[in-house]
């Protein structure tokens, strides 16, 4: 037997290095949360179709993709940041010009297949900002943060126009996180945070007046205003838009901290919640 055959690594020796870059405790926490989520889903809806199986399959696919992407060096990922961002913004512009409208929202575009470009920007935007700050590392100035905000607000504005408030807030949160960890000074962070907190308090405090019949908020679409008002007071429409919130409150209140037990939930199994 030749020396080359003795030096040939085993399958295990080839596989182990692939996992060395992973954060063990973090992976265990993610797996634990995933297991808890699957268990809760099975307990609450085990007798309603194949959603549990579908969810488990999707989690396996996502974990496989996560593992594959983790093998790619960050330098290679950064190479696609700019083209991915530009393609995403171009697709958002295409949505604004000739996008497909469904249920009052123009969020999709047909490029051979129907896609929702805003989903791409959830990854492309923070990746683009990370690329930008990497290029400016060691020489950051205020203008760099201003330009970063422009890079962030372009997709956020286009997504809000669709309208899609939820996705635009997610993209904004992801982008702001990158900007903050890039070294944004606290004196620039605190004022908008405090302003936002004061705004939330005022909305909650004046909810009866702001959500009164006939009152329209100038910035948001009517359905967005309705969602906020329903969240603040689901009893406004207990059998309609507020139904699921109220059922959730009943479930939490009746189950307490530890719940009613595995397979013993009442709100789903007694079919108080039609959408599961």
Buried (B, 14 or more C-beta within 10 A) or exposed (E): EEEEEEEEEEEEEEEEEEEEEEEEEEEEEEEEEBEEEBEEBBBBBBEEEEEBEEBBEEBEEEBEEEEEEEEEEEEEBBEBBBEBBEBBBEBBBBBBEEBBEEEEBBBBBEEEEEBBBBBBBBBBBBBBBBBBBEEBEEEBEEEBBEEBBEBBBBBBEBBBEBBBBEBBEBBBEBBBEBBEEBEBEEEEEEEEEEEEEEEEEEBEEEBEEBBEEEEEBEEBBEEBBBBBBBEBEBEBBEEEBBBBBBBEEBBEEEBEEEBBEEEEBBBBBEEBBEEE
